[in-house]
Amino acid sequence: MITKVLGYLMTFAFVAAGMSKLYERHPMYAEMHAKSDAWLAALGLQPFMNGEQLCIVIGVTEVVAGLLVPFFRAANAVLIAVMLAAIYTHFRMDGGRITKEAAPAAFLLALLMLLAVLRRSEKVAQQRLAEDKDE
């Protein structure tokens, strides 16, 4: 039960975060796009894409994986990777320091990891129940 609630909470959070990078009228759109070239430099991706393309890739990934996270563990893993990249990017952009800019990503990362642990423990509990029934 708690995993479903947490999964849907993650859906809400990541769809909102992804839309901030995709929807022009979103209040955070301009800020996200203004920082995108610095993100590229921090990640070393400048030879491969421009800032606009990076925002689209991150936004689509957050929206699609966010919609799938309540149902598929792989979506959870994708979002964990995105949050790790976000924290790393802020770390690089802020001169090797962890600042408040990385706090939302760190919080979402903690919730995603909690969701992964809860799902695993649920699966183990179900397996044990099935084994007990067979005996």
N, C-alpha and C positions, 0 to 999 in steps of 0.2 A: 504493500500500500504506500509506504513512504517513498519507495523508489518511483512509483508512478507520479506522485505529487512533485517530487524533486525533478523528475524528467520533464514534466510540463512547465515547471518553473524555469528550467533551463531553456525550453523552447521559447518562452516569452522573452527571456533575457537576450538570447542570441538572435532572434528575429528582429528585435528592436535594435540591437547593436549592428547587425548587418544592414538594416534599412538606413541607418545613419550614414552609411558609406554609399548607398545606392540611390536614395530618393532626394532629389534636389531641394525639396521644400522642408526636409527634416532640419530641425534647428542645429544639429551637429555637423551637417553635411559640409559646410564651408570650412569649419575647423579641421575636419578629417582630411579633406582634400588639400588644405594648405600644408599639412604635415607629411603628406604622402611621399614627396621627394626625399625628405629627410629619412623616412622609413626605408626607402629604397637604398639609400647610401649606407644606412646602418646594417642592413641585411646583405649588402653587396650584390644587389639585383639590378643595378642600373643598366648593365649591358643587355638585359633580357626584356625589360618592360619599362614603361613610364609610370608616373605616380597615379594617373587616372586608371590605368589598367590594374595596378596593384589594389586600389580601392575596390574595383569591380570584383577581382578575384577573391579578396578577403570578404567582401560583403555577400557575394553569392555563396561562398563556403559557409559563412556563419548562418545565413538564412536556411539553406538546404540542410546542412547538418543539424541545425537547431530544430527544424521541423521533424527530423528523423530520430533525434536523440531519445525520445521516450520509447522507441520501438527497437532500435538497433544499437548494439554495443559499439560497432565500428564508428558510428557517428559521434559517440562519446570520445573515442580515441582521436578522431580527427579534430574535434574541438579542443581537446587537451593539447594537441600539437600546435594549434593556432594560438592558444593562450601562452604556451611556452615561448613561441616566437614573438608574441606581443611583449612579454616581460623582457626577453632578451633585447628586443629592439629599443625599449625604453631605457634599459641598462646601458646600451651602447650610445644612445642619443644624449643621455644625461651624464656623460663622462665617467662611466663605470660605477655610478651610484644608483641605488634603488630609491626612487623618489615616489611621491604621491601619485604621479602619472601612471605608475604601474599597479596601483592598488586595485582598481576594478578588475584588471586581468588576473591578478593574484587571487582575488576573492572568487571569481568565476572558476579559476583553476582548482581551488580548494573544493568548491562544490562539485565540480565534475569528477574529481578524484574520489570524493565521498560517495557519489553516485556509483562509480565503478566498484568500489569496495562493497557497498550495500548490495549491488546486483550479484556480485560474486558470492557473498555470504548467503543470499537468497537461493542461489543455484545449488550451493553445497547443502543447504538445509533440505531442499527438495530432493536431492539425490539420496541423502540419508533416510528421508522418509520413505522413498521408494524401496531402498534396500531393506528397511525394517518391515515393510509390507510383504516383501518376497520371502522373508525368513519365517 
